[in-house]
Amino acid sequence: MAIASSLLATEHLRAEDEINMTVVSTTDVHGNFFPYNFITLSPGSGSLSRVASRIKTLRDSIGEENVVLLDDGDILQGQPTAYYYNFIDTVSPHVVARMLNYLKYDTQTIGNHDVETGHAVYDRYAKELSPIPLLGANVIDKSTGQPYFKPYSVINKNGIKIVVFGLLTPAIPAWLPENLWAGLEFEDMVESAKKWVPKIMEEEKPDLLIGLFHAGHDSSRMTGEWRENASLLVAEQVPGFDIIFMGHDHQVYNSANMPDAPSLPVILNAANNANNLAEVGIKFTVKDGKVVGKKMTTQITPLNSLEPDKEFLATFEPERKTIYDFVTEKIGNATGDFSVRDAYFGPSAFMELLHDLQMEITGAEISFAAPLSFDAVIKEGDLLMSDMFTLYKYENMLYTMALTGQEIKDYLEMSYSLWTDQMKSPDDHLLLFTKGKPAKGDYAKLENPSYNFDSAAGINYTVDVTKPKGEKINIISMADGTPFDLNKTYKVAVNSYRGNGGGNLMTEGAGIPHDELTSRILSSTDKDLRFYLIKAIKERKTISPKVTDNWHFIPAELVDQAAKQDRKILFPDEN
């Protein structure tokens, strides 16, 4: 049968004909597999269950041999489902690998949050994902100088030869501890593409070349020394691509709707959480056994109006039940609500809980932390395991670092400059709202993502929002009233993302060279911060919201009115 199928495909291309195919990409699924949010314990949007419905419709309409299904990374982090099969049940076949094989994905590129899980997880995952290739041409094994993952995959469907070339944002060292990517280095995306694409074109002679890049479109933003989002640069500087699928920045993008975008390649980004699919319809014109023409149409297909696929849900019902039981485990009690919303306008119970726990775990004198979820709340009553994913979104380690008083001040100067506008009157905004495209799609109203809005505990300080960066912060004293010394070195609790240079607060803000950061780390947890937060809360048994007024915005005559106005903009559902 296989031989007959192959002969039919070859015969198909001998005739003058047209072949219609659809190439589909998910990206930044972030563990969203079921139509249920295991963090908020409520019905969820998007999810692979809805992807399954759309893919079934496409395959039924044009034939399975005419549908190519790809994923662009960041799938192993986000919802508790991924966390559970990464770190708790490490014996069962990884549920994500099983799901992608069930849905018959053709290829996947690794994402930065997949690397964040560490070698033990992504090495196991890559094996269990097989025969689906896991791509990453610019992820280099230092011992061999060759790609650690496959640089590209070849897909033959209906006689059409398709090559998918995978790249990852190279800024991994700015975000993740080296033990998570030991033995690896990350090449610049453009350099890697310039090296590989001519080789692919010469050796494979594909009918269609697809770039599957876990990186966004805004190449102007640098993360340390790395160009984080270089997908459009590759499109501009490396000829040969027909299609580029982007990811990472959580922003919908369709080059057909962008006036400055090139006509080729077509470039799409489905954004995050499997709320959409990026789809390219291709009409191949075949003559004398060769592809002589390609016409492409593009669309971003919303999925939330689709019913989740019943067969998918039935197949993975045991895993769904396992995760539900996991997230509904009681670990303590909260005597009141903890809301992230308050954190944008001053000290909040939510951030104080996180600061207190970080200082308790490390014994540090000062803590830095930011609202990692834009809008989240831990409600009064039973504290469940799901609340721990609300409290802390990512699988960061917790560092204790040595910083001088001057570095602490400069760090906060940059944080609040990302966070606040420079006010002149009460009618101005307190918060720095975007005047164009936001830095990341999840934070569409703000110029910068809130996970870089670090506040501090352990010190008393004011933030003057009428002043420019460099003059905003006045540190009055330590929390106990003793003097704060700009020349003294302090022990500071900070997550590993920040401690490795994420958000540039340590490097551009505090002015510490990136290659010096490691020497400033006094200690690190061996497990993720959420693990220790869970342990600490189980020991406390009860947490109560409290707010210590250790910092505030000034002058009050400007800030009070602006805060009320800006809160209505950020959270219009509030009364």
C-alpha positions in Angstrom: 0.0 0.0 0.0 2.9 2.4 0.8 4.5 1.7 -2.5 1.2 2.2 -4.3 0.6 5.5 -2.5 4.1 6.7 -3.4 3.5 5.8 -7.1 0.2 7.6 -7.1 1.9 10.7 -5.6 4.6 10.6 -8.3 2.0 10.0 -11.0 0.0 12.9 -9.6 2.9 15.3 -10.2 3.5 14.1 -13.8 0.2 15.6 -14.9 -0.5 19.2 -15.3 -2.6 19.9 -12.3 -3.4 22.1 -9.3 -2.9 20.9 -5.8 -4.5 22.7 -2.9 -2.9 22.5 0.6 -3.3 24.3 3.9 -0.4 24.8 6.3 -1.5 25.5 9.9 0.5 26.7 12.9 -0.2 26.9 16.6 2.3 28.8 18.8 2.7 29.7 22.5 0.0 27.2 23.6 1.4 27.5 27.1 -0.1 24.2 28.4 -3.6 25.2 27.3 -4.8 21.8 26.2 -8.3 21.5 27.6 -11.2 24.0 27.4 -10.7 24.6 31.1 -8.5 27.0 33.0 -7.0 24.9 35.9 -5.6 28.1 37.5 -8.9 30.0 37.8 -11.0 26.7 37.9 -13.3 28.0 35.3 -14.1 27.4 31.6 -11.2 28.3 29.4 -10.7 29.8 25.9 -8.8 28.3 23.0 -6.9 25.1 23.8 -5.7 22.1 21.7 -9.2 20.6 22.1 -10.5 23.4 19.8 -7.5 23.1 17.5 -8.5 19.4 17.1 -12.0 20.5 15.9 -10.6 22.9 13.3 -8.0 20.4 12.1 -10.6 17.7 11.7 -12.7 20.1 9.6 -9.8 20.9 7.4 -8.7 17.3 6.9 -12.3 16.3 6.2 -12.7 19.0 3.6 -9.4 18.8 1.6 -7.9 15.5 2.8 -5.4 14.7 5.5 -2.6 14.5 2.8 -3.2 18.2 2.0 -3.0 19.6 5.6 0.4 20.4 7.3 0.2 21.0 11.0 3.0 22.8 12.9 3.7 24.2 16.4 6.1 27.0 17.1 7.1 26.3 20.7 6.4 27.5 24.3 4.0 24.6 24.9 5.6 23.0 28.1 4.8 25.9 30.4 1.7 27.8 31.5 -1.2 25.7 32.7 -0.7 23.2 35.6 -1.1 20.3 33.1 2.3 21.0 31.6 3.9 21.6 35.1 2.5 18.3 36.4 3.9 16.2 33.6 7.2 18.1 33.6 8.1 17.8 37.2 5.6 15.6 39.2 4.8 12.7 37.0 8.1 12.1 35.2 7.4 8.4 34.6 4.3 8.4 32.4 4.8 9.3 28.7 4.6 13.1 28.5 1.1 14.2 27.9 2.1 16.9 25.5 4.1 14.5 23.3 1.1 12.2 23.3 -1.3 15.0 22.4 0.8 16.2 19.5 1.1 12.7 18.1 -2.6 12.1 18.5 -3.3 15.3 16.5 -0.7 14.2 13.9 1.5 17.3 14.1 4.2 17.3 11.4 6.9 19.4 13.2 7.5 21.6 16.2 10.1 24.2 17.0 11.3 24.5 20.6 10.5 27.7 22.6 12.3 29.6 25.4 9.8 28.4 28.0 10.4 24.8 26.8 14.1 25.3 27.5 13.1 26.7 30.9 12.0 23.3 32.0 15.6 22.1 31.9 17.5 19.3 30.2 15.7 16.5 32.1 12.3 17.6 30.8 13.0 18.7 27.2 15.4 15.9 26.4 12.8 13.3 27.6 10.1 15.3 25.7 12.0 15.3 22.5 12.4 11.5 22.6 8.8 10.9 23.4 7.6 13.4 20.8 9.3 11.3 18.1 8.6 10.7 15.2 7.6 14.4 15.3 10.9 16.3 14.9 11.7 19.0 17.5 13.6 21.8 15.6 16.1 24.4 16.6 18.8 25.1 14.1 20.4 27.8 16.2 20.6 25.8 19.4 24.1 24.6 19.2 25.7 21.7 21.1 29.1 23.2 22.2 30.7 19.8 22.3 30.1 19.2 18.6 29.4 22.6 17.1 26.3 21.1 15.5 22.6 21.8 16.2 21.4 20.1 19.4 17.9 19.7 17.8 17.1 19.0 14.2 17.7 22.1 12.1 14.9 21.3 9.7 12.4 18.6 8.7 11.3 17.4 5.4 7.6 16.7 4.8 6.4 14.9 1.7 2.6 15.3 1.2 0.7 14.5 -2.0 4.0 14.7 -4.0 4.9 18.1 -2.7 8.2 18.4 -0.9 8.1 20.8 2.1 11.0 21.8 4.3 10.3 23.4 7.7 13.3 25.3 9.2 13.2 26.0 12.9 14.8 28.9 14.9 14.5 30.0 18.5 15.0 33.5 20.0 18.7 33.5 21.1 18.2 35.5 24.2 18.0 32.4 26.5 21.1 33.4 28.5 19.5 36.7 29.5 16.6 34.8 31.1 17.5 31.3 32.3 20.2 29.9 34.6 22.9 28.1 32.7 22.2 24.8 34.3 18.9 24.6 32.4 20.8 24.9 29.0 24.2 23.4 30.0 26.4 22.6 27.1 24.4 24.7 24.6 24.8 28.1 23.0 22.4 30.1 20.9 23.3 31.6 17.5 21.9 34.8 16.1 18.8 33.9 14.0 19.9 35.7 10.8 23.4 34.2 10.9 21.9 30.7 11.4 19.4 31.2 8.5 22.1 32.5 6.2 24.2 29.4 6.9 21.3 26.8 6.5 19.0 28.1 3.9 21.4 27.9 0.9 22.3 24.4 2.0 18.6 23.4 2.2 17.9 24.9 -1.2 20.8 23.1 -2.8 20.5 19.7 -1.1 16.7 19.4 -0.6 15.3 21.5 -3.5 12.0 22.0 -1.7 8.8 23.0 -3.4 7.9 25.0 -0.3 10.2 26.4 2.4 8.7 27.3 5.7 10.3 29.2 8.6 9.0 28.1 12.0 10.5 30.8 14.3 9.9 31.1 18.0 10.6 34.8 17.9 8.4 37.9 17.3 8.5 40.7 14.8 10.0 43.8 16.6 13.7 43.6 16.0 14.3 47.0 17.5 14.2 45.7 21.1 17.5 44.2 22.4 17.5 41.9 25.4 21.0 42.4 26.8 23.3 41.7 23.8 20.8 39.5 22.0 18.2 40.5 19.3 15.2 38.8 20.8 12.7 39.1 18.0 14.4 38.7 14.6 11.8 37.0 12.5 11.2 39.9 10.1 15.0 40.4 9.8 15.3 36.8 8.6 12.5 37.4 6.1 14.2 40.6 4.8 17.8 39.3 4.7 17.6 35.6 3.9 15.9 34.9 0.5 14.1 31.6 -0.1 11.3 31.4 2.4 7.7 31.1 1.1 6.1 31.2 4.6 7.3 32.3 8.0 5.3 31.5 11.2 6.3 33.6 14.2 5.7 33.2 17.9 7.0 34.4 21.3 5.6 37.9 21.5 1.9 36.8 21.8 0.8 39.2 19.1 -1.4 38.4 16.2 0.3 39.2 12.9 -0.7 38.6 9.3 1.6 40.2 6.7 -1.4 40.4 4.3 -2.8 43.2 6.5 0.5 45.0 7.1 1.2 47.8 4.6 5.0 47.6 5.0 5.3 43.9 4.9 6.9 42.1 1.9 4.7 40.2 -0.5 6.9 37.2 0.0 7.3 35.4 2.3 3.9 35.5 3.9 4.3 36.0 7.6 1.8 35.0 10.3 1.6 34.8 14.1 -1.4 33.1 15.8 -0.5 34.7 19.2 -1.0 32.6 22.4 -3.0 30.0 24.2 -4.4 28.4 21.0 -7.1 31.0 20.8 -6.3 31.2 17.0 -4.7 29.3 14.3 -2.4 30.8 11.6 -3.4 29.3 8.3 -1.9 29.5 4.8 -3.8 28.1 1.8 -1.6 27.3 -1.1 -2.5 26.5 -4.7 0.4 24.7 -6.4 0.5 24.7 -10.1 2.2 21.5 -11.4 3.6 21.0 -14.9 5.7 18.1 -16.2 6.1 16.8 -12.7 7.4 20.0 -11.2 5.8 22.8 -9.2 5.9 25.9 -11.4 3.6 28.2 -9.5 2.3 28.9 -6.0 -0.5 31.2 -4.9 -1.0 31.8 -1.2 -3.9 33.1 0.9 -3.5 33.8 4.6 -5.8 34.0 7.6 -5.8 34.0 11.3 -8.7 31.8 12.4 -10.3 32.4 15.8 -11.1 29.2 17.6 -13.3 30.2 20.6 -16.6 29.8 18.8 -15.7 26.1 18.0 -16.9 23.2 20.1 -14.0 21.3 21.6 -13.4 18.0 19.9 -15.2 15.2 21.8 -12.8 12.5 20.7 -9.8 14.5 21.9 -11.5 15.1 25.3 -12.4 11.5 25.7 -8.9 10.3 24.8 -7.3 12.5 27.4 -10.0 12.4 30.1 -7.8 10.4 32.6 -5.2 13.2 32.4 -7.8 15.9 32.8 -9.1 14.3 36.0 -5.5 13.8 37.3 -4.8 17.5 36.8 -8.1 18.6 38.3 -7.4 16.5 41.4 -4.0 18.0 41.6 -5.0 21.7 41.4 -7.9 21.3 43.8 -5.7 20.0 46.7 -6.1 22.2 49.7 -2.8 23.6 51.0 -4.0 26.3 53.4 -6.5 29.1 54.1 -6.7 32.8 53.1 -8.5 35.2 55.4 -9.1 37.7 52.6 -8.5 38.5 49.0 -5.1 39.2 47.4 -5.5 41.1 44.1 -2.8 42.0 41.6 -4.8 45.0 40.5 -3.7 47.0 43.5 0.0 46.5 42.7 0.0 49.0 39.8 -0.8 51.9 42.1 1.2 51.2 45.3 1.9 48.5 47.8 -0.5 45.6 47.7 -1.3 42.5 49.7 -0.6 40.3 46.7 3.0 41.7 46.2 3.6 41.8 50.0 2.8 38.1 50.2 5.3 37.3 47.5 8.0 39.6 49.0 7.5 38.2 52.5 7.9 34.6 51.2 11.0 35.5 49.1 12.7 37.0 52.1 11.6 34.2 54.4 13.0 31.6 52.0 16.3 33.3 51.4 17.0 35.3 54.5 17.7 38.3 52.3 17.5 41.9 53.5 15.7 43.2 50.4 13.3 41.6 47.9 12.5 42.5 44.3 9.4 41.1 42.6 6.8 42.1 40.0 3.2 41.1 39.1 3.8 38.2 36.8 0.2 37.9 35.8 -1.4 41.1 34.5 -4.7 40.5 36.4 -5.0 37.8 39.0 -6.6 37.3 42.4 -6.3 34.8 45.3 -9.7 34.8 46.9 -10.6 34.5 50.6 -11.2 30.9 51.7 -9.5 27.6 51.0 -6.1 28.0 49.4 -5.8 25.4 46.7 -2.8 24.3 44.6 -4.3 26.3 41.7 -3.8 29.5 43.7 -0.1 28.8 43.6 -0.1 29.2 39.8 -1.9 32.5 40.3 0.7 33.7 42.9 3.6 32.6 40.7 3.2 32.1 37.0 6.6 30.8 35.9 9.1 28.1 36.9 11.9 30.5 37.9 14.5 29.6 40.6 15.0 32.0 43.5 18.4 33.7 43.8 20.0 35.7 46.6 22.3 38.3 45.0 24.8 40.8 46.2 23.9 44.4 45.1 25.2 47.7 46.3 22.8 50.4 47.5 23.5 52.4 44.4 22.7 49.4 42.2 19.4 48.9 44.1 18.4 52.5 43.5 19.4 52.4 39.8 17.5 49.1 39.3 14.3 50.7 40.7 14.8 53.8 38.6 14.6 51.6 35.5 11.7 49.6 36.8 9.5 52.6 37.6 10.5 54.2 34.3 9.0 51.2 32.5 6.0 51.4 34.7 5.1 55.1 35.1 4.7 58.1 32.8 6.3 61.5 33.7 3.4 63.6 35.0 3.0 67.3 34.8 -0.7 67.7 35.8 -3.5 65.6 37.4 -4.9 65.0 33.9 -1.8 63.1 32.8 -1.5 59.3 33.1 0.3 57.8 36.1 0.9 54.6 34.1 2.9 54.4 30.9 0.3 53.4 28.4 1.2 52.3 24.9 1.0 54.9 22.1 1.6 52.3 19.4 2.3 48.6 19.5 2.8 47.1 23.0 5.8 45.1 23.9 3.8 42.0 24.3 0.3 41.1 23.3 -1.0 40.1 26.8 -0.4 43.7 28.1 -2.1 45.6 25.2 -2.8 48.8 27.0 0.6 49.2 28.6 3.8 50.1 26.9 5.7 47.4 28.8 4.7 44.0 30.3 3.9 44.1 34.0 6.3 41.3 34.8 9.1 43.9 34.6 7.4 46.2 37.1 9.5 45.4 40.1 8.8 46.9 43.5 11.0 46.4 46.6 10.4 45.2 50.1 12.9 45.7 53.0 13.4 49.4 52.2 11.2 52.5 52.5 11.2 54.8 49.5 9.2 57.2 47.4 8.7 57.4 43.6 8.3 60.9 42.2 6.4 60.6 39.0 7.1 64.2 37.9 10.8 63.3 37.6 12.7 61.6 34.7 14.4 58.3 35.0 17.3 58.6 37.3 15.6 61.0 39.6 12.4 59.2 40.5 13.5 57.1 43.5 14.3 58.4 46.9 15.3 55.5 49.3 14.6 56.8 52.8 15.8 54.0 55.0 15.7 50.2 55.6 12.3 48.8 56.6 13.3 48.9 60.3 14.3 52.6 60.1 18.0 52.1 60.0 19.9 54.0 57.4 20.2 52.9 53.8 23.7 53.2 52.4 24.3 53.6 48.7 27.8 52.2 49.2 26.9 49.2 51.2 26.3 45.7 49.7 23.0 44.1 50.5 21.6 40.6 50.1 18.7 40.8 47.6 16.1 38.1 46.8 15.2 38.0 43.2 13.9 35.4 40.7 16.3 33.8 38.3 14.8 35.4 35.2 15.7 38.8 36.7 19.0 37.6 38.1 20.2 36.4 34.7 19.4 39.7 33.1 15.7 39.3 32.1 14.0 42.7 31.5 17.5 44.3 31.5 16.9 45.7 35.0 20.1 44.2 36.4 22.2 45.2 33.3 20.8 48.4 31.8 19.2 49.4 35.1 21.7 48.5 37.9 24.6 48.7 35.5 26.0 45.3 36.1 27.7 43.7 33.1 25.9 40.6 32.0 29.1 38.5 32.4 29.4 39.6 36.0 25.8 38.6 37.1 26.8 35.0 37.9 29.5 36.2 40.4 26.8 38.2 42.2 24.7 35.1 43.0 25.2 34.2 46.6 22.8 31.2 46.5 20.1 29.6 44.4 17.2 27.3 45.1 17.5 23.9 43.4 13.8 23.7 42.6 11.5 26.3 41.1 10.2 29.1 43.3 6.6 27.9 43.3 7.8 24.7 45.0 9.1 26.7 47.9 6.1 29.0 48.0 3.9 26.0 48.3 6.1 24.6 51.1 6.1 27.9 53.0 2.4 28.3 52.8 1.7 24.8 53.9 3.9 25.5 57.0 2.0 28.8 57.7 -1.4 27.1 57.1 -3.1 30.6 57.0 -2.2 33.7 55.1 -3.8 37.1 55.8 -3.7 40.1 53.4 -1.7 43.0 54.8 -0.3 46.1 53.2 2.9 47.8 54.5 3.2 51.3 53.2 6.9 51.0 52.5 6.7 52.9 49.2 4.3 55.3 47.5 4.0 57.6 44.5 4.4 61.3 45.0 3.2 64.0 44.7 -0.2 63.0 46.0 -2.1 65.9 44.4 -1.2 64.6 41.0 -1.1 60.8 41.7 -4.5 60.3 43.5 -6.6 61.6 40.6 -4.5 59.9 37.9 -4.5 56.5 39.7 -8.4 56.5 39.7 -8.5 57.4 36.0 -5.9 54.8 35.0 -7.5 52.1 37.1 -10.7 52.5 35.1 -8.7 52.2 31.8 -6.9 49.0 33.0 -9.9 47.4 34.6 -13.1 48.8 33.1 -15.1 46.0 34.7 -14.7 47.5 38.2 -17.4 49.7 39.6 
